[in-house]
Amino acid sequence: MIETLARALEKRDYTTLTQVQEAVTDPNLVEKDLLVSAQTGSGKTVGFGLAIAPTLLGDAEKFDRPAAPLALIVAPTRELALQVKRELDWLYEFAGAVVASTVGGMDMRTERRALDRGAHIVVATPGRLVDHIKRGSLDMSDIRAVVLDEADEMLDLGFREDLEFILSEAPESRRTLLFSATVPKQIARLAENYQKPDAVRLQTAAEKTQHTDIDYRAMLVAGNDPENAIINVLRYYEAQNAIVFCNTRAMVSRLTARFSNRGFQVVALSGELSQSERSHALQAMRDGRARVCVATDVAARGIDLPNLELVVHAELPNNGETLLHRSGRTGRAGRKGVSAIIIPQRWYKKAERLLKFAKVQADWGGAPTADEVLARDEERMFADQSFTDPPDADEADFVSKLAENFTSEQLAAAYLRLYRSRQTAPEDLAAPQSKEKPKQRQEFGPSQWFSISVGRDQRAEPRWLLPMLCRMGDISKDEIGAIRVQETETFVELKTSAVAGFEAALGPDMALEEGATLTKLDHVPDTSRPPRFEKPSGKPRGATPSNRRKPLKDLGDPRKAPKEPREWKEKKPKHDPETVSDFKSAPKKDDKPKGKPKAKYEAKPGGKPKFKGKPKDGAKPPRKEKPRNEAPAKPKPKPKFAGDPSKSLRTKGKPRPFKAKGGDARPKRRGPAR
């Protein structure tokens, strides 16, 4: 290993390398392209940093003056890219490497100036890196290694074309390293197209088994208690840092508001936030100013919080890979963690399939109850060092005053109230319904039957007979067995032990409400219904309404064998085939002799002659011509009006004189007034 990198690892207390780090630093793989699949949290960032170091430095211990970039690190999200930059900063601290970042949401002019000054390693997201390449602000001529971190996630986010463009712009002599938690077909196809033929596939043994540093807890809750269960989980574990994963931004906003109202120090992380807001949220988690982060799956890849001890799945993920990547935010680098999966009862089967596909063995149970949370608070309170540390000199005077003025019981009660006032109260959870099969009903035992003088004709129903019998007979519903409602009466079964008290409560008349009476039977009544009438199988089911309720005639037993069909007689042909050789030559129907022929048409005397058709020579019949010299007769003129000209409708163009009846000389309006 290069000495400068070994010093950086020693400074960070790296005594031993992880399995994936040892695999990629094999001396036999120095110039090989690698396809590495390892579980999340296995130290892949430091692993590829160590893997590309010999390619970038060669035999030297330190880098030369920065110029064009030597390596590209491509990550799917901004948070992961910035985290990779921080890891490479301390890893190459003593080697003098200049690491630049180009991620979406940052000022592109600042990034361009940083690239102009020179950098040895560039960490970028795919979209922003493509922009710099197309604008000419990033020189790709000296690239020696390209690393695709979380390659499967970048393909899921739709960066396939961007990745292909980046790899096509890089020199062909480069090393290509693909790091991914899983290797689907798309990753294998990408490696086949853009890696050298002698590329090496590395698969750590830990990938085949469950992450041993993560304790999976499947918590089944009632349908309306998921949010209350999350509050109890956060209170029960009291982790230094916890992430609550949701599927949608709306759910992130909802839980963030509720946790803030309950007194939790909470921040949100989703795609609708700007890059600066997301960076401040993660920094608040690292500084301890916030302890709970509510996030979508945008933070499920690569985010490394040093004190993250708890991951809560507020909503079930869509697939097993997402479940593993969410849970992989905890239990990193040898630290222990808990992954709590909140499962509403209606999603029980889906959760079982999800855990099966993810190959995860989870401990099934319920969410912590309010009593369990308070009991855990007591354990933490008794384990507090405040009880064991002696008082300081500054505290001694005040301690003596408290001891003089208050009793030990008062001091203990005051400390308990102050301790609980700093915590939010736990929630009461409803017990989920049991998944066991319902128990079979036990036998009723010896019984006595009674008859009630009301039945189906009086609209008797068990739902009002049962409470009436319990109230008037002074018995419980467990002492009543079957209730069989018939047409004119109802049979009731009672336990033999309750008969005496029942009869005493009713009295000798055995009268019930609304004139109903009760009669004790000396036998078990026949409560079976008469068989329903079924029509014979040969009869159609559809019956007219008038005959539907009438009994049908006895048609015989339908189960008997049906009668034999009538003998089929072959019809004789109309024409004997022996006398007629060809059927087509047989006389047709039209050739048969007809009756008396109709008489020809004869025109009636004085009528219009019948049209005889065109002449044989094709000439048209002569057309009757009208005389041309005769002028058409003129119509007779209308007689002139011989009366008073003032009353005539025609005034020869002159207006009709207006005679006003009143003082107003204007004519009246015609039509409705407006």
Secondary structure, 3 states (H helix, E strand, C coil): CCHHHHHHHHHCCCCCCCHHHHHHCCHHHCCCCEEEECCCCCCHHHHHHHHCHHHHHCCCCCCCCCCCCCEEEECCCHHHHHHHHHHHHHHCCCCCCCEEEECCCCCHHHHHHHHHHCCCEEEECHHHHHHHHHHCCCCCCCCCEEEEECHHHHHHCCCHHHHHHHHHHCCCCCEEEEEECCCCHHHHHHHHHHCCCCCEEEECHHHHCCCCCEEEEEEEECCCCHHHHHHHHHHHHCCCEEEEECCCHHHHHHHHHHHHHCCCCEEEECCCCCHHHHHHHHHHHHHCCCCEEEECHHHCCCCCCCCEEEEEECCCCCCHHHHHHHHCCCCCCCCCEEEEEEEEHHHHHHHHHHHHHCCCCCEEECCCCHHHHHHHHHHHHHCCHHHCCCCCHHHHHHHHHHHHHCCHHHHHHHHHHHHHHCCCCCCCCCCCCCCCCCCCCCCCCCEEEEEECCCHHHCCCHHHHHHHHHHHHCCCHHHEEEEEECCCCEEEEEEHHHHHHHHHHHCCCCECHHHCEEEECCCCCCCCCCCCCCCCCCCCCCCCHHHHCCCCCCCCCCCCCCCCCCCCCCCCCCCCCCCCCCHHHCCCCCCCCCCCCCCCCCCCCCCCCCCCCCCCCCCCCCCCCCCCCCCCCCCCCCCCCCCCHHHCCCCCCCCCCCCCCCCCCCCCCCCCCC
